[in-house]
Amino acid sequence: MVDIFGRRQTRRALLERVSDMRQLGGIRRLEQTDGPGKGSGIARLETGSGFSFDVLLDRGMDVGAASYRGASLVWLSPAGYAHPARFDDKGIGWLRTFPAGLITTCGLTQTGAACRDGNEELGIHGRYTSLPAGRLSESCAWEGDEYVMRLSGEMREAVLFGENLVLHRTIEARLGFPGLILTDVVTNEGPRPSPHMILYHCNFGYPLLSEASELITSSKRIEPRDSEAAAGLERACCFDPPRAGYREKVYFHHLKADRKGSVLIRLRNPELFGGVTLNMRYRLEELPYFTQWKMLGKTEYVCGLEPGNALVMGRVEERKAGRLAVLQPGERRTYRLELFITTP
């Protein structure tokens, strides 16, 4: 059964009413024809639930714009959907092509602050978002009584005599359901051990994010990154109107998992369409660290919710703190992230 357009309908009933399922939802391929993203590809998924989103095929299959019933859920940066050829991996150059949006993946060997690790200069958040997808495949088909849209591809971060990490990504959505499931499998295909860092930089903005919004977590403790964050600790999960001169605040949440080992993060706006909640669910064992980026400046009005396998202090500091994962040759890690909308 499919819950769509206010009715619960069977596969047979829907197929009697349409000759092409694209009338109700599916995947459309697009290409940017001008500006900084000229030549790069996008896959737009329409779920028929009011939820739609863009997959940036040449930017690691990350998810850009996402909306519910025509209202944006995310903050989009002024860099736009830049072509990966414009990527700058030096220092804070990552910010020059940071698209923001629903999911910007950071990694695969570095996340967080720029640093120097031995002879290697590492820019903020690594190189992953500059990797175009290969071995792309897509399908839209009935699986029993559910109509499933599935997009998959492969990204490789590699250098001679260094890392050779491959990330295989699958993004799934279902007709009538306002959400997606992202599954990543990272494999070390090189002959030597490799550092491995990954962080899902999810960026929420107006109108989902407003002074009416509230962040709800299972946090046992919230730790401010620095004195700037400490000054606003009591309002870490609350939001204010945009303010000129606002300085970013970063918090580390120490989360408690449920009986199944999962955590549920919710960003709720009770004023949007009578109440809209963006839910994020994943296994704490896979992504044991959670960073909140709070930036409420004018035009730069965003809350970043960022599960990862390390914090955002950079590879050198994460190694010192004992948080740096290392993949042995042939070893793989799997990450699963669910994002979905609920309403009263």
Phi, psi and omega per residue, in radians:
M1 nan 2.554 -3.132
V2 -2.130 2.208 3.040
D3 -1.536 1.865 -3.048
I4 -2.603 2.369 3.115
F5 0.973 0.692 3.055
G6 1.378 0.136 -3.135
R7 -2.338 2.616 3.039
R8 -1.707 2.005 -2.979
Q9 -2.202 2.655 3.109
T10 -1.467 2.832 3.047
R11 -0.982 -0.794 -3.108
R12 -1.085 -0.750 -3.121
A13 -1.096 -0.696 3.134
L14 -1.188 -0.763 -3.110
L15 -1.164 -0.408 3.060
E16 -1.278 -0.269 -3.036
R17 -1.852 -0.192 -3.130
V18 -2.401 2.683 3.055
S19 -1.825 -0.218 3.132
D20 -2.504 2.128 -3.067
M21 -1.117 -0.275 3.092
R22 -1.127 -0.251 3.041
Q23 -1.142 -0.442 -3.076
L24 -1.876 -0.569 -3.115
G25 3.043 3.008 3.128
G26 2.630 -2.811 -3.099
I27 -2.044 2.260 3.060
R28 -2.085 2.309 3.086
R29 -1.580 2.345 3.135
L30 -2.277 2.796 3.049
E31 -2.368 2.355 3.087
Q32 -1.296 2.327 -3.019
T33 -1.915 -0.076 3.076
D34 -2.729 3.125 3.118
G35 1.255 -2.944 -3.054
P36 -1.150 -0.267 3.132
G37 -1.766 0.167 -3.057
K38 -0.896 2.242 3.089
G39 1.619 -0.165 -3.107
S40 -1.624 2.665 -2.989
G41 -1.781 2.645 3.114
I42 -2.329 2.483 2.953
A43 -2.013 2.135 -3.134
R44 -1.801 2.178 3.139
L45 -1.846 2.186 3.092
E46 -1.953 2.182 -3.035
T47 -1.760 -0.084 -3.113
G48 1.232 0.163 -3.133
S49 -1.908 0.013 -2.974
G50 1.685 -0.185 -3.127
F51 -1.782 2.223 3.077
S52 -2.466 2.747 -3.101
F53 -2.765 2.746 3.127
D54 -1.809 2.310 2.999
V55 -1.822 2.177 -3.071
L56 -1.575 1.712 -2.963
L57 -1.158 -0.495 -3.128
D58 -1.723 0.130 3.091
R59 -2.196 0.951 3.044
G60 1.221 0.316 -3.057
M61 1.001 0.572 3.026
D62 -1.280 2.907 -3.076
V63 -1.896 2.110 -3.114
G64 -1.586 -2.011 -3.121
A65 -1.063 2.502 3.056
A66 -2.588 2.418 -3.093
S67 -2.467 2.786 3.069
Y68 -2.304 2.120 -3.103
R69 0.907 0.654 3.092
G70 1.507 -0.128 -3.133
A71 -1.709 2.260 3.133
S72 -1.130 2.464 3.054
L73 -1.725 -0.236 -2.901
V74 -2.166 2.893 2.943
W75 -1.754 2.315 3.085
L76 -1.919 2.304 -3.087
S77 -1.382 2.791 3.123
P78 -1.175 -0.193 3.114
A79 -1.215 -0.383 -3.134
G80 1.214 -2.896 3.099
Y81 -1.561 1.319 -3.069
A82 -1.234 2.590 3.058
H83 -1.138 2.493 -3.103
P84 -1.073 -0.370 3.112
A85 -1.111 -0.340 3.134
R86 -1.538 -0.027 -3.066
F87 -1.102 2.405 3.124
D88 -2.125 2.001 -3.062
D89 -1.683 0.204 -3.114
K90 -1.668 2.298 3.037
G91 0.957 -2.113 3.116
I92 -1.723 0.307 -3.126
G93 -1.029 -0.440 3.087
W94 -0.896 -0.609 -3.098
L95 -1.146 -0.402 -3.094
R96 -1.233 -0.328 3.088
T97 -2.227 0.287 3.125
F98 -1.217 1.943 -3.092
P99 -1.400 -0.300 -2.986
A100 1.087 -2.282 -3.101
G101 1.424 -2.933 -2.990
L102 -1.156 -0.756 3.136
I103 -2.505 2.045 2.901
T104 -1.984 2.049 -3.091
T105 -1.461 2.359 3.094
C106 -1.975 2.500 -3.113
G107 2.435 -2.761 0.085
L108 -1.683 -0.111 3.100
T109 -2.072 -0.046 -3.111
Q110 -2.639 2.302 2.933
T111 -2.374 2.719 3.080
G112 1.527 -2.662 -2.955
A113 -1.088 2.553 3.040
A114 -1.088 2.555 -3.138
C115 -2.809 2.978 3.023
R116 -1.951 2.101 -3.138
D117 -1.998 1.736 -3.035
G118 1.134 -2.135 3.119
N119 -1.617 0.078 -3.036
E120 -1.841 2.191 3.040
E121 -1.553 2.151 -3.072
L122 -1.993 2.119 3.056
G123 -1.374 3.030 -3.122
I124 -1.135 2.409 2.953
H125 1.102 0.189 2.950
G126 1.357 -2.980 -2.992
R127 -1.825 -0.094 -2.945
Y128 -0.906 -0.788 -3.016
T129 -1.165 -0.110 3.075
S130 -1.634 0.033 -3.029
L131 -1.616 2.079 3.059
P132 -1.325 2.621 -3.117
A133 -1.351 2.473 2.982
G134 -2.109 2.989 -3.139
R135 0.881 0.739 -3.123
L136 -1.197 2.446 3.010
S137 -2.542 2.660 3.105
E138 -2.505 2.661 3.060
S139 -2.623 2.547 3.019
C140 -2.346 1.918 -3.001
A141 -2.739 2.734 3.029
W142 -1.299 2.306 3.000
E143 -2.156 1.662 -2.978
G144 1.176 -2.184 -3.133
D145 -1.703 0.226 3.113
E146 -2.045 2.431 3.078
Y147 -1.731 1.995 -2.972
V148 -1.945 2.291 3.029
M149 -1.823 2.220 -3.047
R150 -2.390 2.312 -3.135
L151 -2.284 2.278 -3.127
S152 -2.438 2.740 3.135
G153 -2.959 3.125 -3.026
E154 -2.339 2.339 3.081
M155 -2.135 2.408 -3.113
R156 -2.159 2.216 3.004
E157 -1.904 1.952 -3.001
A158 -2.596 2.636 3.036
V159 -2.624 2.487 3.113
L160 -1.008 2.303 -3.121
F161 1.222 0.204 3.131
G162 -2.314 -2.507 -3.061
E163 -1.240 2.680 3.010
N164 -2.532 1.383 -3.080
L165 -1.863 2.355 3.127
V166 -2.062 2.251 3.072
L167 -1.941 2.114 3.043
H168 -1.792 2.101 -3.055
R169 -1.990 2.370 3.000
T170 -2.193 2.255 3.083
I171 -2.036 2.187 -3.112
E172 -2.115 2.497 3.003
A173 -2.468 2.706 -3.121
R174 -2.109 2.476 3.082
L175 -1.037 2.256 3.099
G176 1.537 -0.086 -3.124
F177 -2.004 2.220 -3.071
P178 -1.495 1.238 -3.140
G179 -3.030 3.138 3.115
L180 -2.531 2.786 3.021
I181 -2.167 2.174 3.093
L182 -1.910 2.235 3.096
T183 -2.175 2.134 3.110
D184 -2.028 2.388 3.002
V185 -2.128 2.048 -3.129
V186 -1.845 2.220 -3.103
T187 -2.193 2.380 3.015
N188 -1.509 1.816 3.137
E189 -1.668 0.143 3.123
G190 -1.569 3.046 -3.086
P191 -1.583 0.040 -3.075
R192 -2.407 2.762 3.087
P193 -1.032 2.604 -3.114
S194 -2.391 2.390 2.971
P195 -1.084 2.555 -3.131
H196 -2.430 2.057 3.101
M197 -2.264 2.422 3.107
I198 -2.556 2.474 3.139
L199 -2.598 2.358 3.134
Y200 -1.759 1.806 -3.038
H201 -1.544 1.615 -3.080
C202 -1.713 2.203 -2.888
N203 -2.127 1.884 -3.044
F204 -1.823 2.459 -3.066
G205 -2.488 -2.964 -3.077
Y206 -1.190 2.458 0.119
P207 -1.580 -0.083 3.068
L208 -1.046 -0.733 3.126
L209 -1.625 2.117 3.074
S210 -2.719 -3.132 3.120
E211 -1.149 -0.199 3.077
A212 -1.533 -0.181 -3.012
S213 -1.366 2.761 3.119
E214 -2.509 2.359 3.048
L215 -1.639 2.210 -3.085
I216 -2.089 2.098 -3.113
T217 -2.340 3.045 3.040
S218 -1.748 0.590 -3.033
S219 -1.133 2.244 2.988
K220 -1.406 -0.516 -3.110
R221 -2.766 2.511 3.072
I222 -2.043 2.140 -3.062
E223 -1.922 2.120 3.096
P224 -1.283 2.517 3.136
R225 -1.221 -0.638 -3.025
D226 -2.671 -3.050 -3.091
S227 -1.141 -0.556 3.111
E228 -1.098 -0.794 3.108
A229 -1.204 -0.651 -3.123
A230 -1.063 -0.596 -3.120
A231 -1.144 -0.398 -3.141
G232 -2.007 0.345 -3.010
L233 -1.031 -0.679 -3.066
E234 -1.164 -0.316 3.114
R235 -2.030 0.495 -3.101
A236 -1.021 -0.610 -3.043
C237 -1.773 0.171 3.092
C238 -2.042 2.854 -3.024
F239 -2.359 2.620 -3.114
D240 -2.074 2.938 3.034
P241 -1.102 2.802 3.107
P242 -0.999 2.512 -3.092
R243 -2.407 2.314 3.078
A244 -1.120 2.418 3.095
G245 1.387 0.138 3.131
Y246 -1.102 2.389 3.100
R247 -1.876 2.369 -3.057
E248 -1.009 2.563 3.093
K249 -2.179 2.345 -3.105
V250 -2.145 2.287 -3.118
Y251 -2.213 2.504 3.051
F252 -1.872 2.056 -3.130
H253 -1.659 2.256 3.050
H254 -1.682 1.833 -2.949
L255 -1.659 2.691 3.055
K256 -1.921 2.259 3.141
A257 -1.446 2.770 3.051
D258 -1.463 -3.012 -3.079
R259 -1.093 -0.434 -3.138
K260 -1.599 0.037 3.127
G261 1.508 0.163 -3.096
S262 -1.787 2.773 2.984
V263 -2.116 2.612 3.110
L264 -2.170 2.103 3.090
I265 -1.880 2.328 -3.114
R266 -2.245 2.339 2.991
L267 -2.017 1.945 -2.974
R268 -1.995 2.325 3.010
N269 -2.143 1.820 -3.076
P270 -1.246 -0.217 -3.094
E271 -1.655 -0.254 -3.105
L272 -1.484 1.995 -3.121
F273 0.914 0.588 3.138
G274 1.389 0.115 3.111
G275 2.249 1.904 3.085
V276 -2.242 2.306 3.098
T277 -2.142 2.196 3.007
L278 -1.595 2.137 -3.096
N279 -1.917 2.423 3.069
M280 -2.203 2.195 -3.115
R281 -2.299 2.417 3.104
Y282 -2.829 2.990 3.132
R283 -1.556 2.244 -3.100
L284 -1.130 -0.527 3.119
E285 -1.101 -0.630 -3.127
E286 -1.335 -0.711 -3.069
L287 -2.257 1.417 -2.962
P288 -1.345 -0.134 -3.073
Y289 -2.099 2.471 -3.097
F290 -2.332 2.133 -3.131
T291 -1.963 2.368 3.028
Q292 -1.921 2.179 3.079
W293 -1.869 2.056 -3.077
K294 -2.031 1.953 -3.107
M295 -2.324 1.830 -3.019
L296 -1.997 0.668 3.093
G297 -1.393 2.898 3.068
K298 -1.142 2.295 -3.035
T299 1.201 -0.571 3.114
E300 -1.707 1.187 -2.980
Y301 -1.980 1.709 -2.934
V302 -2.683 2.551 2.950
C303 -2.096 2.046 3.093
G304 -1.654 2.216 3.059
L305 -1.975 2.092 -2.811
E306 -2.367 1.486 3.005
P307 -1.270 2.505 -3.136
G308 -2.753 3.060 3.089
N309 -1.685 0.169 3.048
A310 -2.784 3.017 3.031
L311 -1.503 -2.916 -2.972
V312 -1.985 0.603 -3.117
M313 -1.610 -0.038 -3.124
G314 1.699 2.757 -2.983
R315 -1.065 -0.695 -3.108
V316 -1.105 -0.836 -3.131
E317 -1.190 -0.629 3.129
E318 -1.170 -0.623 3.062
R319 -1.139 -0.795 3.135
K320 -1.029 -0.628 -3.094
A321 -1.448 -0.067 3.132
G322 1.381 0.332 -3.113
R323 -1.790 -0.014 -3.064
L324 -1.449 2.116 3.071
A325 -1.426 2.558 3.074
V326 -2.239 2.235 3.101
L327 -1.701 2.229 3.053
Q328 -1.376 2.800 3.103
P329 -0.939 2.236 -3.131
G330 1.485 -0.198 -3.113
E331 -1.319 2.604 3.120
R332 -2.385 2.700 3.057
R333 -2.250 2.503 3.126
T334 -2.037 2.387 3.114
Y335 -2.256 2.386 3.140
R336 -2.279 2.206 -3.109
L337 -2.251 2.181 3.090
E338 -1.909 2.357 3.041
L339 -2.242 2.228 -3.103
F340 -2.705 2.738 -3.117
I341 -1.747 2.401 2.929
T342 -2.214 2.661 3.104
T343 -2.318 2.801 -3.138
P344 -1.016 nan nan
